[in-house]
Amino acid sequence: MKVFGSGNKNNDFFELLPQAIARLKKNIIEPFLGDNEDDKYANERPPLRSEIFTKEKLAQHAVALSKRHVPTLRQTPEQLLKRLAENEQILLEVHALLTKTLKENDRIAPAGEWLLDNFYLIEEQIYTGKKHLPKGYSKILPQLLKGESAGLPRVYDMAMEIISHSDGHVNINSLTDFINSYQTINFLKLGELWAIPIMLRLALIENLRRLSIQIAEEITNKSLATRWANEMIEVAEKDPKNLVLVIADMARSDPPMESTFVAELTRRLQEKGSILTLPLNWIEQRLLEMGFTSSELIQQENQAQAATQVSISNSISSLRFLNNTNWRDFVEDTSIVEAILRNDINGVYEIMDFYTRDQYRHAIEKIARHSNKSEKDIADMVIQKAKESNAHNKDIRLSHVGYYLTGKGYLATAKAANAKATAYEKCNQLANKYPLLIYLGGIFILSLLFSWGLIAEAINENLKQNVLITVCIVAFLATTRLAVSIVNWMSTILAKPCLLPRMDYSKGIPVESRGMVVIPTLITSIVNIDHLIEGLEIRFLANRDANLYFALLTDFKDAKTEHLPEDAALLPALKNRIIELNKKYQRQSNDTFFLFHRPRKWNSYDKIWMGYERKRGKLGELNALLRGGAKDCFSEIIGDTAIFKTIKYIITLDTDTQLPRDTARKMIGSMAHPLNHPVYNDKKKRVTEGYTILQPRVSNSLPANNSSLYARLHGNDPGTDPYTKATSDVYQDLFMEGSFIGKGIYD
């Protein structure tokens, strides 16, 4: 059989094959592929590229997918993290190959350029994927029982389908419609909704891995085509009669007759004209046997490169979309639990802030995880319970869903759902029920254990009774400090701090929750007045709100006489500065800034003229004034007194206390939440539930420059906001009580 017809009458192709094998191995296979002649990417799957669906068709596909999915909670080995590590390795290899190709001044396809230019983003997304997908995370998600994605999380398969039918282009509208359509058949758990951005990220990285392998194969095929073309050109120019040997070598190596290889080889050979007609004829003959022509394959190559470039650009754009999307809104828009809780009978739920709503949802998720009821069923249960309480009870707390999720009704909800309490929860419940007994009992037992060795030794020494008692007391007291530290440490584990539920006043404080920020202070000099006015203005600028007011609550400094000569200049100066502030930030109605000044009164105990009861007295008389009395307690009041009876909350700060941006809204939002409303017990004559006073953690702001080791050790972390962040305090967390230190908000 003649391969090329009558092109060469003296040399039969098959007679030349044995001679070509040695040359093939020496010159092509070993230098290019090494000792392994198999393609390392031979078993790779194609990119995620199925029929492109419209928004409506994608939603229909979601319904069909939901019907087809069979989820299970059966535990299977972790697969996603392992696959992510493999994807990272492949992408790094392809990146190295592209970089090497460019260094050798070889051309790369536009898709390869996209990959190189945006590889920093891909690396960042791989790191984010590892961070947000801790080991074992995917095991708590429902997994598929059968199909190609059997053993993988259901939401991962959904992410793969979305990317496959959108060519890697993801947007929030189509994604939301897809999830909502899927849930018309099967509801997704809250954990699955939060996992969707993670799974989309993993699926996009998987798609980029597959696309990058295509790019690597194209580079490999081009390189192979270039090697054969260079060898043929060299032989054709130096020894044309041996050209058939090179063709035989290439035929024996069974080159990949794919679009990339054929296009590159044909282009290189055609550049040299008719001298290389023989190999061009061989290529055309091979292609005809396969049912193609070289022009068709070249056209396919151009189309494939364009498709790969579009897929990579879509995938990279979608990775940016994942970074820029507010997933909180997405979860709340697609969660069936959220939709049910928004039916809260008093409408409180939907005007709470995100963190509080998220606490409620996590409580439902937690109960469902330990019971045989779904999250939807538990949400329906608490809504029904709130409605029943509203019909029979006027207490707004009992008619709010939060009472049954984060309040005292939580245990009843868990019991109604047949949820099994974990060992940690049982210990926590016991600590909440008997906090003082456990706290003091723990200290006593540990102190006794730590001191027992010394006490036992003292007993063995047959000491006198009075000496023995003294030794026992000293040993016990000496070990008490260590015992207290250990009990405090264990208490922080059992009673973790959490943010109080809070209303969302980010768009403005409502009229019924009006507040006033007051600074109890002394006026001592003009410089002191300048400092007070500057601080008041700064607090206002950081917390501007139509229903928030700012005031100085002042006294003169202590004196031996009722009046001092400098008093006559200080008070008018302060009055003028407050009036100037009101003009500078003038409202359509009411004033923003106020001044409440008290005269000195004789203190018969200390034998001095001073402000009555100092700071405590200031606040007490201000409270009386706002409630319609105690006008005689103040010698000077600047500001519109008509609003006094509408003030509900007072935020009191020291002169040097900061009020970070929007903190006042958050503090008032916490006080205004129904679960935080104070409940006065007539029998005990005190507030037994809720809060009358909330105060932030006390923290010191120390200068950063030239600070001592002691200051660095005992100073607070920079960038933390003690007003709105949860911090651990053993006494507060364990006993749900605290001591007022004069800074905070009260009703």
HELIX and SHEET records of a PDB file:
HELIX    1   1 PHE A   13  LEU A   24  1                                  12    
HELIX    2   2 LYS A   25  ILE A   29  3                                   5    
HELIX    3   3 GLU A   30  LEU A   33  1                                   4    
HELIX    4   4 LYS A   55  ARG A   68  1                                  14    
HELIX    5   5 LEU A   80  LYS A  103  1                                  24    
HELIX    6   6 PRO A  110  ASP A  117  1                                   8    
HELIX    7   7 PHE A  119  HIS A  132  1                                  14    
HELIX    8   8 TYR A  137  ILE A  140  5                                   4    
HELIX    9   9 ARG A  154  SER A  164  1                                  11    
HELIX   10  10 ILE A  172  TYR A  182  1                                  11    
HELIX   11  11 LEU A  190  LYS A  238  1                                  49    
HELIX   12  12 PRO A  240  ASN A  242  5                                   3    
HELIX   13  13 LEU A  243  ARG A  252  1                                  10    
HELIX   14  14 SER A  259  GLN A  270  1                                  12    
HELIX   15  15 GLY A  273  LEU A  276  5                                   4    
HELIX   16  16 THR A  277  MET A  290  1                                  14    
HELIX   17  17 SER A  294  ASN A  324  1                                  31    
HELIX   18  18 TRP A  327  THR A  334  1                                   8    
HELIX   19  19 ILE A  336  LEU A  341  1                                   6    
HELIX   20  20 TYR A  349  ILE A  351  5                                   3    
HELIX   21  21 PHE A  354  ARG A  369  1                                  16    
HELIX   22  22 GLU A  375  HIS A  392  1                                  18    
HELIX   23  23 VAL A  401  TYR A  404  5                                   4    
HELIX   24  24 TYR A  410  ALA A  416  1                                   7    
HELIX   25  25 ALA A  423  LYS A  433  1                                  11    
HELIX   26  26 PRO A  435  ASN A  460  1                                  26    
HELIX   27  27 GLN A  465  LEU A  494  1                                  30    
HELIX   28  28 VAL A  511  SER A  513  5                                   3    
HELIX   29  29 ILE A  526  ALA A  542  1                                  17    
HELIX   30  30 ASP A  567  LYS A  584  1                                  18    
HELIX   31  31 ARG A  614  LEU A  626  1                                  13    
HELIX   32  32 LYS A  631  CYS A  633  5                                   3    
HELIX   33  33 THR A  641  THR A  646  5                                   6    
HELIX   34  34 THR A  663  ALA A  672  1                                  10    
HELIX   35  35 PRO A  674  ASN A  676  5                                   3    
HELIX   36  36 LEU A  709  HIS A  714  1                                   6    
HELIX   37  37 VAL A  730  PHE A  735  1                                   6    
SHEET    1   A 2 PRO A  71  THR A  72  0                                        
SHEET    2   A 2 GLN A 143  LEU A 144 -1                                        
SHEET    1   B 7 GLU A 636  ILE A 638  0                                        
SHEET    2   B 7 PHE A 593  HIS A 597 -1                                        
SHEET    3   B 7 LEU A 548  PHE A 556  1                                        
SHEET    4   B 7 GLY A 515  ILE A 523  1                                        
SHEET    5   B 7 TYR A 649  THR A 652  1                                        
SHEET    6   B 7 GLY A 744  TYR A 746 -1                                        
SHEET    7   B 7 ILE A 693  LEU A 694 -1                                        
SHEET    1   C 2 LYS A 601  ASN A 603  0                                        
SHEET    2   C 2 ILE A 608  MET A 610 -1                                        
SHEET    1   D 2 VAL A 679  ASN A 681  0                                        
SHEET    2   D 2 ARG A 686  GLU A 689 -1                                        
END                                                                             
